[in-house]
Amino acid sequence: VSRAPLAKITAYKKRMGWTIPWHSSFESDFNVDFGVSPETPQADVYQDGETFGLSVFLRDGDSVFRTYFTTARGVEALGSVWSFLDMTPLGRQEDWEDSPAGYPQTKPYQWWRRHDEY
């Protein structure tokens, strides 16, 4: 689920070569209700107040239960690349880490690139 209009999601899916089902929460309260968008913008929050959230649901007959939720650094266990970078002497070189003078640093998650951006 993304907050973008469906047309924008469809174009992005095509660009990335993805075939997974993807839905839009555009012009709805879904993102606020599920804790991934604040009701009002907040300073120093990932990407203008938007953040990634991982929810796990269980359906039992007609009832649906949200059984797990995590966001921000809590989802890193799903992507082993973060763990490998964290073991290196300079880590991810994000602005919260101590790095030698002259070494590049970026805000968290701002240094990665999509497959067609290299």
N, C-alpha and C positions, 0 to 999 in steps of 0.2 A: 504494500500500500504506500503510495506517495501522495503528497499534498498537491502536486502539479495537476493541471488539466489533463484529461485522458489523451488528447491529441499530442501533447508534449511527451507523455510517457511512451506512447506508441512509437513516436519518432526516435526516442532514445533507445528503446528496445531494439529497433531495427538497426540503428548505428552500432550497438554493442553485439548484435547477433544473438540476442536472447530470445528464447521461446517460452519462458515461464509465464504463468498467469500473473498479471499485475493489475492492480486496481487503483482508482483515484479517490482520494478523500477531499478533493478540491471543494471549497465552499461548504464544508461541513465541520462539525465539532469533533470529529473522530480523533484527530491528532492531539487536541487538548485533552479530551476524555481519556486517552490512552497514555498521557504523560510524556509525549515526545515534542510537543510545541507548547510554549508558555502562552497564557492568555494575553500578556503584554510583553513586548520585546525586552530582553535582558542583556546587559553588557557582558562581554567575555564568555558568551555561550556559543558553542559550535555552530558555525554557519548561520548567523543572523537569528539565533534562537531556535533553529530547527536542530533536532538531533535524531540519531538512529535509535530505534528501540526494537528489542526482540521479545516477542510474546509467544507463549505456548498455550494452546487451548485444548480442552477436552470436551467432546460432545457426548452427552449421555441422553439418548432419546432426543427430545426437543429442547433440552437445556444445554447451554454452552458455558463452560467455566474457563476463566483465564487462570491457568495454574502456575505460570512463571512469567516474570518480566525482568529484564535488565537493560541497561543503556550505557552509553559512553564506554568507559574502560571495562565494564563488565562483560562486553561481548568479545573481548580480545581472545579468549580461550578458543573461539571458533576458528581463528585464523592463525596458524602456527608461525607465520612470518613475523608477527609482532614479538613472539617469544624469542625467536632467533636474534632479532635486532636488539632486544633488551639484554642479551648475553654478551654483545660485543662491547669493547672498551668505551666507545663513544655513544652507544645506544642508538636512538633514533635521531639524535641531534635536534630535538625539539627545544623550544625556547625555555622550557622549565628545567632542562638538564644543564649541568655544568659541562661546557666544552672549552677547549683551548681557544685563545684569542685568534680570530681570523677564520675559524671553522664556521661553515654556514649553519644557521639554525632557523627553524620555521615553527609556526604554531602547530599544535598536534593535528595530524591527519591532513596537512596542507601540502605535503611533499610527494604524494603518490600521483601516478599518471594512469590514464586509461590506455588500453592497447593501441589506440590510434593517435595518441598524443606524443609519441616518441619521435 
